[in-house]
Amino acid sequence: MRQLLELAAQTLGAEAGPSGLALRVTGHLGCELTEVVLVSEKFPIWEHVNVQRGVDAYLAAHAAGAQWFGPAGGGHRPHEDMLSLLSMPPFAVMGWAGPRGPGRAMVRGGAGNGGDGAVGAASYGTAATGPQENTEVVTLGLVAAAAPAGAPVVIGIRDESRFGSPFCTLEVLSANREAATAARDEIERLMRAHDVFRGQVLSFTESEHHGNELVTFLPRPAVAAADVVLPDGMLEHIERHIIGIADWSAELLGADVGDLRNPGTFTG
């Protein structure tokens, strides 16, 4: 019976053609679904907020005003990437609705009925950006954009942690692998440039099942230099050692240091 239902779903899907979600993506990319290339990067779930900030900054530069979308109903399959989700037929087997028995098997409706393959809104969650601040993050969604050189791409974010491993995946779809890779690399650069953890006081807690995913923002105490009890000159020495490196970073990055394999050849 199960095999019969799977065969029926495959037949219905073949007759129905690509899903509405797939048509939305391929219409932007200008190619068939079989020609779409996926480039992805997986991040620990505590980096989800930085993935969102990187994508937001990228969209501001390359697709201002772009709207997120996703599968209707927010159907989430954490073990499947976006390309697999798009490749699913509009009709899909749900399986058994309960204990095996007559009349318990189900086939989900097609895109026209709001089933798999229909286009809906993206799914959202929240992530901390400070001790008392939060922001919205996409947990399952796609957005049409362009690569840095102008080729059309579709960017996707998937939060796998609800039903799978504690990871957030950034995915870029395109008809051209170089374009997808360039978009992904630029988003990663923007993630680091807009890293929400920079300058914050953080604590990390390890979970037996989910690894080091529990990041907490701690309030930064207001401590003036006069309140620090240290031997004379020690605070200034610490400041030169820690803050001074940051002050010199631009000068060092722009300097011609000669042959790095020979430390004695500084030519700046």
ABEGO torsion letter per residue (X at the ends): XAAAAAAAAAAAAAAAEBBAAAAAAAAAAGBBAAABBBBBBBBBAAAAAAAAAAAAAAAAAABBGBBBBBBBGGBBBAABBAAAAAABBABBBAEBAEBBEBGABBBBBBAAAGBBGBBBBBBBBBBBABAABBBBBBABBBBBBBBAAGBBBBBBBBBAAAABBBBBBBBBBBABAAAAAAAAAAAAAAAAAABAABGBBBBBBBBAAAEBABBBBBBBBBBBAAABBBBBGAAAAAAAAAAAAAAAAAAAAABBAEBAABAABBAX
